[in-house]
Amino acid sequence: MNRLSRRGAILAAATAAVALPAATPAVAGAAPCGSLQPEPIPAPVPAREGFLDVPGARLWFWDTGGHGPAVVLVHPGSGSALSWPYQQPVFAKAGYRVIAYSRRGHYNSSMPEPGDPGVGADDLHALADHLGLRRFHLLGAALGGYYATDYALSHPERLLSLVIVSSFMGISDPEYLRVTEWLRPPGFSDMRHDFLELSPYYRAANEAGAREWLAISDKSLGGHDVESQQLSQPISWARLETLKVRTLLIGGDADLYLPPPILRMITAHLPDSSSIIYRKVGHSAGWERPGEFNRDVLKFLSGGRFPHEICR
């Protein structure tokens, strides 16, 4: 692996460390109801990048290194290892070794072979072994949460904790699938990623931030439709109820994919879990509310506990 400079390639699409302007000026002496304060993207810390050959593909990853506990970030379907500019430096400066990788077909990783996208948890396991991670924290967002959940069920002994952000978690219960599919009308998946994954509140209040998010997504996908990876085995309610890893679920009350009632359906089947729901946030809590998101995740990683459900 080659050492990257502070302004190197790993987050080149996402590291304009300037304040993103709010759409409307503040009124002197009064804060607007639910005021959104745009947060600048912090400069990344130095990291190393590398490639890992797995059966049928080559995966790109970056790794901040260090002697602290490792946190592996598993990106959403609309993203890649570029998707974490708000988290990489903050988690690293908190003492963690931060690692992210691009799944097959996403930025800098090879495309999957036609009809053989591979098993997501197997690729993650290969990366953990390659980097010598005996035990680590795992954070999966959206589609990445499918593979993080599958990994936690298959290899609980390797995990210190599990954080799942706005993810259906690959659950295959027929009634659950019926309800979640009913929420998405015909043509839903044909809409732009930023419309589907960022709340209207965020897009209206922070156009520059929304455009930056979309630019990262476009670069991550490279104009391709990427076939989703497989699970090692179906995730039924019964299988989910065997999860032994301490788990935090995070969502937003404006999430078009996963509104709070669906999140509650999931937490009802998790034996050791708590959840956080952010108000006026869509499918991308780590981008829309990065300061609070990072604070809450770091508290959880360090052993902190939350009530069964809290709203912020």
C-alpha positions in Angstrom: 0.0 0.0 0.0 1.1 3.5 -0.8 1.0 6.3 1.7 -1.5 9.0 0.7 -0.9 12.7 1.3 -3.4 14.6 3.5 -5.0 15.8 0.3 -4.6 12.5 -1.4 -7.0 10.4 -3.5 -9.1 8.7 -0.9 -11.5 11.6 -0.4 -10.6 13.9 -3.2 -14.2 14.1 -4.3 -15.3 15.2 -0.8 -12.8 17.3 1.0 -13.6 20.9 0.2 -13.2 22.1 3.8 -15.3 25.2 3.4 -18.6 26.0 5.1 -21.6 25.1 2.9 -23.9 28.2 2.8 -27.4 28.0 4.2 -30.2 28.8 1.7 -31.7 31.7 3.8 -30.0 34.2 6.1 -30.6 34.1 9.9 -32.8 36.7 11.4 -31.0 38.7 14.1 -31.9 37.8 17.6 -34.0 34.7 16.6 -33.2 31.2 15.5 -35.5 29.7 12.8 -37.5 26.7 14.0 -35.4 23.6 13.4 -32.5 25.7 12.2 -30.0 23.7 10.1 -26.4 24.8 10.5 -24.4 23.6 7.5 -21.2 21.9 8.7 -17.9 22.1 6.7 -16.3 18.9 5.6 -13.1 18.5 7.8 -9.7 17.8 6.2 -9.0 14.1 6.2 -6.2 12.6 8.2 -3.4 10.8 6.4 -4.3 7.3 5.3 -2.9 4.5 3.2 -4.7 2.9 0.3 -4.4 -0.5 -1.2 -6.1 -3.3 -3.2 -7.2 -6.8 -2.1 -7.8 -9.6 -4.5 -10.8 -11.7 -3.7 -12.2 -14.5 -5.9 -13.6 -12.8 -9.0 -12.7 -9.2 -8.0 -10.3 -6.6 -6.7 -11.3 -4.3 -3.9 -10.0 -0.9 -3.1 -9.7 0.3 0.5 -8.1 2.9 2.7 -6.8 2.6 6.2 -5.8 5.4 8.6 -3.7 2.9 10.7 -2.8 3.4 14.3 -3.0 1.3 17.4 -6.6 2.1 18.5 -9.6 -0.2 17.9 -10.6 -0.5 14.3 -13.8 0.8 12.8 -14.8 -0.7 9.4 -17.2 1.4 7.4 -19.5 -0.3 4.8 -21.0 2.1 2.3 -24.5 2.4 1.0 -25.5 1.3 -2.5 -25.2 4.8 -3.8 -21.7 5.3 -2.5 -18.2 3.9 -2.0 -15.2 4.3 0.2 -15.4 8.0 -0.7 -18.6 8.3 1.2 -17.2 9.1 4.7 -15.5 12.5 4.6 -17.3 13.6 7.7 -16.4 10.5 9.7 -12.9 9.6 8.7 -11.0 12.4 10.4 -13.3 12.6 13.4 -13.2 8.9 14.2 -9.4 8.8 13.6 -8.8 11.8 15.9 -10.9 10.1 18.6 -8.3 7.3 18.6 -9.8 4.8 16.2 -8.2 3.0 13.2 -10.7 3.9 10.5 -11.1 1.6 7.4 -13.4 1.8 4.5 -13.6 -0.1 1.2 -15.5 0.0 -2.1 -17.5 -3.0 -2.9 -17.4 -4.7 -6.3 -18.4 -2.2 -9.0 -18.0 0.9 -6.8 -15.2 3.5 -7.0 -11.8 2.0 -7.8 -12.9 -1.6 -7.2 -13.4 -4.0 -10.2 -16.8 -4.7 -11.6 -18.4 -8.0 -10.5 -18.5 -10.8 -13.0 -21.9 -11.0 -14.8 -24.3 -13.1 -12.7 -21.7 -13.5 -9.9 -21.6 -10.5 -7.6 -20.1 -12.5 -4.8 -21.1 -12.7 -1.1 -20.8 -9.3 0.6 -19.9 -10.8 4.0 -17.2 -13.0 2.5 -15.5 -10.0 0.9 -15.7 -8.1 4.3 -14.2 -11.1 6.1 -11.4 -11.4 3.6 -10.6 -7.7 4.2 -10.6 -8.1 7.9 -8.2 -11.0 7.7 -6.0 -9.2 5.2 -5.7 -6.2 7.6 -5.1 -8.4 10.7 -8.3 -7.3 12.5 -8.9 -9.7 15.3 -11.9 -7.8 16.7 -13.4 -4.5 15.4 -16.4 -2.2 15.3 -18.5 -2.5 12.2 -20.7 0.3 10.7 -23.0 -0.4 7.7 -25.2 2.2 6.0 -28.2 1.3 3.9 -27.3 -1.5 1.5 -24.0 -1.8 3.3 -26.1 -2.7 6.4 -27.2 -5.9 4.7 -23.6 -7.2 4.6 -22.7 -5.8 8.0 -25.7 -7.6 9.5 -24.9 -10.9 7.7 -21.3 -10.6 8.9 -22.4 -10.0 12.5 -24.6 -13.1 12.4 -21.9 -15.2 10.8 -18.8 -13.9 12.7 -20.1 -12.4 16.0 -16.8 -13.3 17.7 -14.9 -10.8 15.5 -17.0 -7.8 16.4 -16.9 -5.3 19.3 -20.1 -3.6 18.2 -22.4 -3.1 15.3 -23.9 0.2 14.0 -26.6 0.0 11.3 -27.7 3.2 9.6 -31.0 3.4 7.6 -30.9 -0.2 6.4 -33.5 -2.9 5.7 -30.7 -5.3 6.9 -31.5 -7.9 4.3 -34.5 -9.2 6.2 -36.5 -11.7 4.2 -39.7 -12.0 6.2 -42.6 -11.9 3.7 -44.8 -9.5 5.6 -41.8 -7.2 6.2 -41.0 -7.2 2.5 -44.6 -6.6 1.6 -44.8 -3.5 3.9 -41.5 -2.0 2.8 -42.2 -2.6 -0.9 -45.6 -1.0 -0.5 -43.9 2.2 0.7 -42.1 2.5 -2.6 -44.5 3.3 -5.5 -43.9 2.5 -9.2 -41.0 4.6 -10.5 -39.5 5.2 -7.0 -36.2 3.6 -7.8 -35.8 5.6 -11.0 -35.6 8.9 -9.1 -32.3 10.6 -8.4 -30.2 9.3 -5.5 -30.1 12.6 -3.8 -33.9 12.9 -3.9 -34.4 9.5 -2.4 -31.6 9.7 0.2 -31.5 13.3 1.4 -34.4 14.8 3.2 -36.3 17.7 1.5 -35.4 19.8 4.5 -31.7 19.3 4.0 -31.8 19.8 0.2 -33.8 23.1 0.6 -31.6 24.4 3.4 -28.2 23.3 2.1 -28.1 23.1 -1.7 -24.3 23.1 -1.8 -24.2 20.1 0.6 -26.7 18.2 -1.4 -24.8 18.8 -4.6 -21.6 17.6 -2.9 -23.3 14.5 -1.7 -24.6 13.8 -5.3 -21.1 14.4 -6.8 -19.6 11.7 -4.5 -22.4 9.3 -5.4 -21.9 9.9 -9.1 -18.2 9.3 -8.8 -18.8 6.2 -6.7 -21.0 4.6 -9.2 -19.3 5.8 -12.3 -22.5 5.8 -14.4 -22.9 2.0 -13.9 -25.8 -0.1 -12.5 -24.1 -2.3 -10.0 -25.6 -5.7 -9.1 -26.2 -6.1 -5.4 -24.1 -8.7 -3.7 -25.6 -11.8 -2.1 -26.1 -12.8 1.5 -24.4 -15.9 3.0 -27.9 -17.1 3.9 -31.3 -15.5 4.2 -31.9 -13.2 7.2 -35.2 -14.3 8.8 -36.7 -12.8 12.0 -35.6 -16.0 13.7 -32.0 -15.6 12.5 -31.9 -11.9 13.4 -33.0 -12.8 16.9 -29.8 -14.8 17.4 -27.7 -11.7 17.0 -25.2 -11.6 19.9 -23.4 -8.3 19.0 -24.3 -5.0 20.8 -26.2 -3.0 18.2 -27.1 0.6 17.6 -29.7 1.4 14.8 -29.8 4.9 13.4 -32.5 6.4 11.2 -34.3 9.6 10.2 -37.9 10.6 10.5 -37.9 11.8 6.9 -36.4 8.7 5.4 -38.4 7.6 2.4 -37.0 4.1 2.5 -37.1 3.4 6.2 -39.4 5.6 8.3 -39.4 5.1 12.1 -42.2 2.5 12.2 -40.1 0.1 10.1 -37.1 0.8 12.3 -39.2 -0.2 15.3 -40.2 -3.5 13.6 -36.5 -4.3 13.4 -35.5 -3.4 16.9 -38.4 -5.5 18.3 -36.4 -8.6 17.0 -32.9 -7.5 18.2 -32.0 -8.8 21.7 -29.3 -6.1 22.6 -30.1 -3.0 20.7 -31.0 0.7 21.0 -32.0 3.2 18.3 -31.6 6.9 17.5 -34.0 8.7 15.2 -33.0 12.1 14.0 -35.7 14.6 13.2 -35.9 16.2 9.7 -33.3 13.7 8.4 -33.6 11.4 5.5 -31.7 8.2 4.5 -28.2 9.8 5.1 -27.9 10.8 8.8 -24.1 10.7 8.7 -24.1 13.4 6.0 -27.1 15.5 7.0 -26.4 15.7 10.8 -22.7 14.7 10.9 -21.8 16.4 14.2 -24.5 14.7 16.2 -24.1 11.5 14.3 -20.4 11.3 15.0 -20.9 12.2 18.7 -23.5 9.5 19.2 -21.6 6.8 17.3 -18.4 7.5 19.2 -20.3 7.3 22.5 -21.6 4.0 21.5 -18.3 2.6 20.2 -16.7 3.6 23.6 -19.3 1.5 25.4 -21.9 4.1 26.0 -25.6 3.1 26.3 -28.7 4.7 25.0 -32.4 4.2 25.9 -34.2 1.7 23.7 -35.3 4.6 21.4 -34.4 8.3 21.5 -35.3 11.1 19.1 -33.1 14.0 18.4 
